[in-house]
């Protein structure tokens, strides 16, 4: 039973990432027939959405939308690429900028949680591992429970961040990015199906991440 559980955990950890890499590579071939690079498409989609002030930049930090800098950042192979994968990723990140423009409740909630949790995550780990031991050694056992409860509260907020992120990512991909690509005729119907597969694969990483966070929370509580 333990072995089966370990195998399932490994699959949850590495399976989704392996799948998304495979899907992106499968649809990542250069397509000279596409009218523009993904970076140029992102710029066009932002302008169409009334967001000329949001910049499009290459980055080596992974594809993302930075709400503080108001920037859509794409890895070089996507920023300068002409592939279905690059187009799907660019449209997805632009969708996050549109969520920000619209004041989407989940987007704003995620922003608040991320700002609060990111600096506290390391502290939570320290509290849960170091303080109980120090409390016992120093004869201050009464500090153990409060420190553990504080750390647990931060961990619960982290799980909450994952739970908020999941529907936000699905909304960006399937309620915004794909409809925008279809409405603008930026991809043929066959390529739209490929873009959907890329985005679905990427979404699975968030599903797995959320499930793992819930498992970790259950383990901590136990």
Phi and psi in degrees as GROMACS dihedral restraints (atoms count N, CA, C in turn):
[ dihedral_restraints ]
;  ai    aj    ak    al  type     phi  dphi    fc
    3     4     5     6     1   -63.5    20    10
    4     5     6     7     1   -41.1    20    10
    6     7     8     9     1   -63.9    20    10
    7     8     9    10     1   -43.1    20    10
    9    10    11    12     1   -61.5    20    10
   10    11    12    13     1   -43.3    20    10
   12    13    14    15     1   -62.0    20    10
   13    14    15    16     1   -39.4    20    10
   15    16    17    18     1   -66.0    20    10
   16    17    18    19     1   -40.6    20    10
   18    19    20    21     1   -63.7    20    10
   19    20    21    22     1   -43.1    20    10
   21    22    23    24     1   -62.9    20    10
   22    23    24    25     1   -39.1    20    10
   24    25    26    27     1   -64.9    20    10
   25    26    27    28     1   -42.6    20    10
   27    28    29    30     1   -62.6    20    10
   28    29    30    31     1   -41.4    20    10
   30    31    32    33     1   -62.9    20    10
   31    32    33    34     1   -39.5    20    10
   33    34    35    36     1   -67.9    20    10
   34    35    36    37     1   -34.1    20    10
   36    37    38    39     1   -73.6    20    10
   37    38    39    40     1   -47.0    20    10
   39    40    41    42     1  -108.8    20    10
   40    41    42    43     1   -21.2    20    10
   42    43    44    45     1   -60.4    20    10
   43    44    45    46     1   -53.8    20    10
   45    46    47    48     1   -60.2    20    10
   46    47    48    49     1   -40.0    20    10
   48    49    50    51     1   -66.4    20    10
   49    50    51    52     1   -40.1    20    10
   51    52    53    54     1   -63.8    20    10
   52    53    54    55     1   -39.5    20    10
   54    55    56    57     1   -66.8    20    10
   55    56    57    58     1   -42.6    20    10
   57    58    59    60     1   -68.2    20    10
   58    59    60    61     1   -35.9    20    10
   60    61    62    63     1   -64.4    20    10
   61    62    63    64     1   -40.1    20    10
   63    64    65    66     1   -64.6    20    10
   64    65    66    67     1   -45.6    20    10
   66    67    68    69     1   -64.4    20    10
   67    68    69    70     1   -42.1    20    10
   69    70    71    72     1   -66.7    20    10
   70    71    72    73     1   -39.7    20    10
   72    73    74    75     1   -66.8    20    10
   73    74    75    76     1   -38.4    20    10
   75    76    77    78     1   -61.8    20    10
   76    77    78    79     1   -36.0    20    10
   78    79    80    81     1  -109.7    20    10
   79    80    81    82     1    20.5    20    10
   81    82    83    84     1   -99.8    20    10
   82    83    84    85     1     6.9    20    10
   84    85    86    87     1   -66.2    20    10
   85    86    87    88     1   145.1    20    10
   87    88    89    90     1   -61.8    20    10
   88    89    90    91     1   134.2    20    10
   90    91    92    93     1  -123.1    20    10
   91    92    93    94     1    88.8    20    10
   93    94    95    96     1   -59.3    20    10
   94    95    96    97     1   -20.1    20    10
   96    97    98    99     1   -74.9    20    10
   97    98    99   100     1   -15.9    20    10
   99   100   101   102     1   -71.4    20    10
  100   101   102   103     1   141.4    20    10
  102   103   104   105     1   -71.4    20    10
  103   104   105   106     1   -19.4    20    10
  105   106   107   108     1  -157.5    20    10
  106   107   108   109     1   168.7    20    10
  108   109   110   111     1   -73.5    20    10
  109   110   111   112     1   165.2    20    10
  111   112   113   114     1   -65.3    20    10
  112   113   114   115     1   -34.4    20    10
  114   115   116   117     1   -63.9    20    10
  115   116   117   118     1   -41.4    20    10
  117   118   119   120     1   -67.5    20    10
  118   119   120   121     1   -36.9    20    10
  120   121   122   123     1   -64.8    20    10
  121   122   123   124     1   -42.5    20    10
  123   124   125   126     1   -58.5    20    10
  124   125   126   127     1   -42.5    20    10
  126   127   128   129     1   -61.2    20    10
  127   128   129   130     1   -43.1    20    10
  129   130   131   132     1   -64.7    20    10
  130   131   132   133     1   -45.2    20    10
  132   133   134   135     1   -63.7    20    10
  133   134   135   136     1   -38.7    20    10
  135   136   137   138     1   -64.7    20    10
  136   137   138   139     1   -43.4    20    10
  138   139   140   141     1   -63.5    20    10
  139   140   141   142     1   -40.8    20    10
  141   142   143   144     1   -63.1    20    10
  142   143   144   145     1   -30.2    20    10
  144   145   146   147     1   -86.9    20    10
  145   146   147   148     1     5.5    20    10
  147   148   149   150     1    74.3    20    10
  148   149   150   151     1    32.3    20    10
  150   151   152   153     1  -123.6    20    10
  151   152   153   154     1    55.4    20    10
  153   154   155   156     1   -67.1    20    10
  154   155   156   157     1   -19.3    20    10
  156   157   158   159     1   -81.3    20    10
  157   158   159   160     1   -12.8    20    10
  159   160   161   162     1   -83.7    20    10
  160   161   162   163     1   123.3    20    10
  162   163   164   165     1   -86.3    20    10
  163   164   165   166     1   161.9    20    10
  165   166   167   168     1  -120.6    20    10
  166   167   168   169     1   121.5    20    10
  168   169   170   171     1  -134.5    20    10
  169   170   171   172     1   146.6    20    10
  171   172   173   174     1   -77.4    20    10
  172   173   174   175     1   151.6    20    10
  174   175   176   177     1  -152.4    20    10
  175   176   177   178     1   155.5    20    10
  177   178   179   180     1  -105.0    20    10
  178   179   180   181     1    15.2    20    10
  180   181   182   183     1  -102.1    20    10
  181   182   183   184     1    13.0    20    10
  183   184   185   186     1    90.2    20    10
  184   185   186   187     1   153.2    20    10
  186   187   188   189     1   -66.3    20    10
  187   188   189   190     1   129.8    20    10
  189   190   191   192     1  -167.8    20    10
  190   191   192   193     1   163.6    20    10
  192   193   194   195     1  -106.9    20    10
  193   194   195   196     1   127.7    20    10
  195   196   197   198     1  -101.5    20    10
  196   197   198   199     1   104.5    20    10
  198   199   200   201     1   -70.8    20    10
  199   200   201   202     1   -23.5    20    10
  201   202   203   204     1   -73.5    20    10
  202   203   204   205     1   -43.0    20    10
  204   205   206   207     1   -90.2    20    10
  205   206   207   208     1    -5.9    20    10
  207   208   209   210     1    52.1    20    10
  208   209   210   211     1    60.9    20    10
  210   211   212   213     1  -142.0    20    10
  211   212   213   214     1   134.6    20    10
  213   214   215   216     1   -92.2    20    10
  214   215   216   217     1   119.5    20    10
  216   217   218   219     1  -115.2    20    10
  217   218   219   220     1   128.8    20    10
  219   220   221   222     1  -124.2    20    10
  220   221   222   223     1   142.8    20    10
  222   223   224   225     1   -60.8    20    10
  223   224   225   226     1   151.7    20    10
  225   226   227   228     1   -53.0    20    10
  226   227   228   229     1   -40.5    20    10
  228   229   230   231     1   -67.3    20    10
  229   230   231   232     1   -25.1    20    10
  231   232   233   234     1   -89.0    20    10
  232   233   234   235     1   -42.7    20    10
  234   235   236   237     1   -57.2    20    10
  235   236   237   238     1   -44.1    20    10
  237   238   239   240     1  -102.2    20    10
  238   239   240   241     1     4.9    20    10
  240   241   242   243     1   -90.1    20    10
  241   242   243   244     1   154.7    20    10
  243   244   245   246     1  -121.6    20    10
  244   245   246   247     1    81.9    20    10
  246   247   248   249     1  -145.2    20    10
  247   248   249   250     1   162.4    20    10
  249   250   251   252     1   -62.6    20    10
  250   251   252   253     1   -40.7    20    10
  252   253   254   255     1   -60.4    20    10
  253   254   255   256     1   -47.4    20    10
  255   256   257   258     1   -61.5    20    10
  256   257   258   259     1   -42.1    20    10
  258   259   260   261     1   -64.3    20    10
  259   260   261   262     1   -43.6    20    10
  261   262   263   264     1   -62.9    20    10
  262   263   264   265     1   -43.8    20    10
  264   265   266   267     1   -64.9    20    10
  265   266   267   268     1   -44.0    20    10
  267   268   269   270     1   -61.6    20    10
  268   269   270   271     1   -44.9    20    10
  270   271   272   273     1   -63.4    20    10
  271   272   273   274     1   -36.5    20    10
  273   274   275   276     1   -64.0    20    10
  274   275   276   277     1   -45.9    20    10
  276   277   278   279     1   -68.3    20    10
  277   278   279   280     1   -36.1    20    10
  279   280   281   282     1   -62.3    20    10
  280   281   282   283     1   -36.6    20    10
  282   283   284   285     1   -59.6    20    10
  283   284   285   286     1   -34.8    20    10
  285   286   287   288     1   -65.6    20    10
  286   287   288   289     1   -37.8    20    10
  288   289   290   291     1   -64.0    20    10
  289   290   291   292     1   -36.5    20    10
  291   292   293   294     1   -69.1    20    10
  292   293   294   295     1   -38.8    20    10
  294   295   296   297     1   -58.0    20    10
  295   296   297   298     1   -42.6    20    10
  297   298   299   300     1   -63.0    20    10
  298   299   300   301     1   -44.7    20    10
  300   301   302   303     1   -59.2    20    10
  301   302   303   304     1   -41.1    20    10
  303   304   305   306     1   -78.4    20    10
  304   305   306   307     1    -6.3    20    10
  306   307   308   309     1    64.6    20    10
  307   308   309   310     1    37.0    20    10
  309   310   311   312     1   -55.1    20    10
  310   311   312   313     1   131.3    20    10
  312   313   314   315     1   -59.2    20    10
  313   314   315   316     1   -43.3    20    10
  315   316   317   318     1   -66.3    20    10
  316   317   318   319     1   -35.8    20    10
  318   319   320   321     1   -63.3    20    10
  319   320   321   322     1   -47.1    20    10
  321   322   323   324     1   -65.4    20    10
  322   323   324   325     1   -38.6    20    10
  324   325   326   327     1   -64.3    20    10
  325   326   327   328     1   -42.7    20    10
  327   328   329   330     1   -62.8    20    10
  328   329   330   331     1   -38.4    20    10
  330   331   332   333     1   -61.8    20    10
  331   332   333   334     1   -44.8    20    10
  333   334   335   336     1   -65.0    20    10
  334   335   336   337     1   -46.0    20    10
  336   337   338   339     1   -63.7    20    10
  337   338   339   340     1   -42.5    20    10
  339   340   341   342     1   -63.2    20    10
  340   341   342   343     1   -42.1    20    10
  342   343   344   345     1   -65.5    20    10
  343   344   345   346     1   -32.8    20    10
  345   346   347   348     1   -82.3    20    10
  346   347   348   349     1   -37.5    20    10
  348   349   350   351     1   -84.5    20    10
  349   350   351   352     1   -39.2    20    10
  351   352   353   354     1   -52.0    20    10
  352   353   354   355     1   -49.7    20    10
  354   355   356   357     1   -73.4    20    10
  355   356   357   358     1   -17.1    20    10
  357   358   359   360     1   -92.5    20    10
  358   359   360   361     1   -13.5    20    10
  360   361   362   363     1   -63.0    20    10
  361   362   363   364     1   -46.0    20    10
  363   364   365   366     1   -63.0    20    10
  364   365   366   367     1   -38.7    20    10
  366   367   368   369     1   -64.3    20    10
  367   368   369   370     1   -38.9    20    10
  369   370   371   372     1   -61.9    20    10
  370   371   372   373     1   -43.8    20    10
  372   373   374   375     1   -61.1    20    10
  373   374   375   376     1   -42.7    20    10
  375   376   377   378     1   -63.2    20    10
  376   377   378   379     1   -43.1    20    10
  378   379   380   381     1   -62.0    20    10
  379   380   381   382     1   -40.1    20    10
  381   382   383   384     1   -76.6    20    10
  382   383   384   385     1   -19.3    20    10
  384   385   386   387     1  -109.0    20    10
  385   386   387   388     1   -36.9    20    10
  387   388   389   390     1   -96.1    20    10
  388   389   390   391     1   -49.0    20    10
  390   391   392   393     1   -60.3    20    10
  391   392   393   394     1   -41.9    20    10
  393   394   395   396     1   -59.1    20    10
  394   395   396   397     1   -40.2    20    10
  396   397   398   399     1   -66.4    20    10
  397   398   399   400     1   -44.5    20    10
  399   400   401   402     1   -63.9    20    10
  400   401   402   403     1   -37.6    20    10
  402   403   404   405     1   -62.8    20    10
  403   404   405   406     1   -41.3    20    10
  405   406   407   408     1   -68.2    20    10
  406   407   408   409     1   -46.1    20    10
  408   409   410   411     1   -62.7    20    10
  409   410   411   412     1   -40.3    20    10
  411   412   413   414     1   -84.3    20    10
  412   413   414   415     1     0.5    20    10
  414   415   416   417     1    75.9    20    10
  415   416   417   418     1    20.6    20    10
  417   418   419   420     1  -112.7    20    10
  418   419   420   421     1    55.1    20    10
  420   421   422   423     1   -60.8    20    10
  421   422   423   424     1   -22.7    20    10
  423   424   425   426     1   -68.4    20    10
  424   425   426   427     1   -14.5    20    10
  426   427   428   429     1   -85.8    20    10
  427   428   429   430     1   -12.1    20    10
  429   430   431   432     1   -64.3    20    10
  430   431   432   433     1   -52.4    20    10
  432   433   434   435     1   -62.4    20    10
  433   434   435   436     1   -47.8    20    10
  435   436   437   438     1   -59.5    20    10
  436   437   438   439     1   -39.8    20    10
  438   439   440   441     1   -66.7    20    10
  439   440   441   442     1   -39.1    20    10
  441   442   443   444     1   -67.0    20    10
  442   443   444   445     1   -40.2    20    10
  444   445   446   447     1   -65.8    20    10
  445   446   447   448     1   -38.0    20    10
  447   448   449   450     1   -64.4    20    10
  448   449   450   451     1   -45.1    20    10
  450   451   452   453     1   -63.7    20    10
  451   452   453   454     1   -40.1    20    10
  453   454   455   456     1   -63.1    20    10
  454   455   456   457     1   -39.3    20    10
  456   457   458   459     1   -61.4    20    10
  457   458   459   460     1   -42.2    20    10
  459   460   461   462     1   -64.6    20    10
  460   461   462   463     1   -39.2    20    10
  462   463   464   465     1   -65.8    20    10
  463   464   465   466     1   -39.6    20    10
  465   466   467   468     1   -61.6    20    10
  466   467   468   469     1   -40.4    20    10
  468   469   470   471     1   -63.4    20    10
  469   470   471   472     1   -36.4    20    10
  471   472   473   474     1   -64.1    20    10
  472   473   474   475     1   -41.2    20    10
  474   475   476   477     1   -64.8    20    10
  475   476   477   478     1   -38.5    20    10
  477   478   479   480     1   -60.0    20    10
  478   479   480   481     1   -37.8    20    10
  480   481   482   483     1   -61.5    20    10
  481   482   483   484     1   -42.2    20    10
  483   484   485   486     1   -63.2    20    10
  484   485   486   487     1   -42.6    20    10
  486   487   488   489     1   -66.3    20    10
  487   488   489   490     1   -31.8    20    10
  489   490   491   492     1   -76.0    20    10
  490   491   492   493     1   -37.7    20    10
  492   493   494   495     1   -64.7    20    10
  493   494   495   496     1   -38.0    20    10
  495   496   497   498     1   -57.0    20    10
  496   497   498   499     1   -56.8    20    10
  498   499   500   501     1   -66.9    20    10
  499   500   501   502     1   -27.1    20    10
  501   502   503   504     1   -65.2    20    10
  502   503   504   505     1   -41.2    20    10
  504   505   506   507     1   -68.6    20    10
  505   506   507   508     1   -40.7    20    10
  507   508   509   510     1   -63.7    20    10
  508   509   510   511     1   -40.1    20    10
  510   511   512   513     1   -63.1    20    10
  511   512   513   514     1   -43.8    20    10
  513   514   515   516     1   -62.2    20    10
  514   515   516   517     1   -41.7    20    10
  516   517   518   519     1   -76.5    20    10
  517   518   519   520     1   -52.6    20    10
  519   520   521   522     1  -101.3    20    10
  520   521   522   523     1   -19.6    20    10
  522   523   524   525     1  -102.1    20    10
  523   524   525   526     1   -13.0    20    10
  525   526   527   528     1  -127.4    20    10
  526   527   528   529     1   -57.6    20    10
  528   529   530   531     1   -63.7    20    10
  529   530   531   532     1   -54.6    20    10
  531   532   533   534     1   -62.5    20    10
  532   533   534   535     1   -44.9    20    10
  534   535   536   537     1   -60.7    20    10
  535   536   537   538     1   -35.6    20    10
  537   538   539   540     1   -66.5    20    10
  538   539   540   541     1   -41.3    20    10
  540   541   542   543     1   -65.8    20    10
  541   542   543   544     1   -38.7    20    10
  543   544   545   546     1   -70.2    20    10
  544   545   546   547     1   -46.2    20    10
  546   547   548   549     1   -63.9    20    10
  547   548   549   550     1   -36.1    20    10
  549   550   551   552     1   -84.8    20    10
  550   551   552   553     1    -6.9    20    10
  552   553   554   555     1    65.7    20    10
  553   554   555   556     1    30.3    20    10
  555   556   557   558     1   -76.9    20    10
  556   557   558   559     1   -21.8    20    10
  558   559   560   561     1  -132.8    20    10
  559   560   561   562     1   146.5    20    10
  561   562   563   564     1   -68.2    20    10
  562   563   564   565     1   162.2    20    10
  564   565   566   567     1   -57.6    20    10
  565   566   567   568     1   -40.1    20    10
  567   568   569   570     1   -62.7    20    10
  568   569   570   571     1   -40.3    20    10
  570   571   572   573     1   -72.6    20    10
  571   572   573   574     1   -30.2    20    10
  573   574   575   576     1   -62.2    20    10
  574   575   576   577     1   -39.2    20    10
  576   577   578   579     1   -63.9    20    10
  577   578   579   580     1   -37.9    20    10
  579   580   581   582     1   -67.5    20    10
  580   581   582   583     1   -41.4    20    10
  582   583   584   585     1   -62.0    20    10
  583   584   585   586     1   -38.5    20    10
  585   586   587   588     1   -63.2    20    10
  586   587   588   589     1   -38.5    20    10
  588   589   590   591     1   -65.9    20    10
  589   590   591   592     1   -39.3    20    10
  591   592   593   594     1   -62.2    20    10
  592   593   594   595     1   -46.7    20    10
  594   595   596   597     1   -68.6    20    10
  595   596   597   598     1   -34.8    20    10
  597   598   599   600     1   -66.1    20    10
  598   599   600   601     1   -40.8    20    10
  600   601   602   603     1   -62.2    20    10
  601   602   603   604     1   -43.6    20    10
  603   604   605   606     1   -64.3    20    10
  604   605   606   607     1   -37.5    20    10
  606   607   608   609     1   -63.1    20    10
  607   608   609   610     1   -31.5    20    10
  609   610   611   612     1   -63.5    20    10
  610   611   612   613     1   -28.6    20    10
  612   613   614   615     1   -65.9    20    10
  613   614   615   616     1   -34.8    20    10
  615   616   617   618     1   -73.1    20    10
  616   617   618   619     1   -36.6    20    10
  618   619   620   621     1   -61.5    20    10
  619   620   621   622     1   -47.1    20    10
  621   622   623   624     1   -64.3    20    10
  622   623   624   625     1   -41.5    20    10
  624   625   626   627     1   -62.0    20    10
  625   626   627   628     1   -40.6    20    10
  627   628   629   630     1   -65.5    20    10
  628   629   630   631     1   -43.6    20    10
  630   631   632   633     1   -63.2    20    10
  631   632   633   634     1   -41.8    20    10
  633   634   635   636     1   -64.2    20    10
  634   635   636   637     1   -40.0    20    10
  636   637   638   639     1   -62.1    20    10
  637   638   639   640     1   -40.2    20    10
  639   640   641   642     1   -66.2    20    10
  640   641   642   643     1   -38.9    20    10
  642   643   644   645     1   -63.0    20    10
  643   644   645   646     1   -42.5    20    10
  645   646   647   648     1   -64.8    20    10
  646   647   648   649     1   -40.1    20    10
  648   649   650   651     1   -63.1    20    10
  649   650   651   652     1   -43.4    20    10
  651   652   653   654     1   -61.9    20    10
  652   653   654   655     1   -38.4    20    10
  654   655   656   657     1   -66.4    20    10
  655   656   657   658     1   -42.7    20    10
  657   658   659   660     1   -63.4    20    10
  658   659   660   661     1   -44.9    20    10
  660   661   662   663     1   -63.3    20    10
  661   662   663   664     1   -39.9    20    10
